[in-house]
Amino acid sequence: MSRVKSVVSVALLIGGLSSAAVSAHHSVQAEYSVDGKKVTVSGTVAKIEFLNPHSYLTVNVKDADGKIAKWGFELGGVAKLRKEGFSRADNGGVKPGDEVTATALPARNGSTNGYLLELKMSDGRDFKFTTEQN
């Protein structure tokens, strides 16, 4: 009987770990508004991080009073970005201090976060990202 308990315990442990990993990855629709609304902000790049399962871009945006608001944008995974011409090797050609305009799906919770759809660089480069397969 104790062997059965051991097998069941191991199975439950594996199942619990698997479900935790799955819940850590979320869908775009769960976090961001996908009803056609978009948000566009302009500012300077504070940081770019190439991570899996998603990468992140932080942009400092000045409001009308000159106060800085940090906007966080989620992007796809490294492999997906590379496929779209946004390379991890050179941070997509994006570095802190670069002037950018970001268009994104807004966060459902009203925060200064979004899922990046397009990134326009001051030098004329224009990266377009999709939400397919997220």
Summary of the structure (lengths in Angstrom):
residues: 134
radius of gyration: 19.1
end to end distance: 44.1
largest distance: 70.7
contacts: 345
relative contact order: 0.19
helix: 27%
strand: 37%
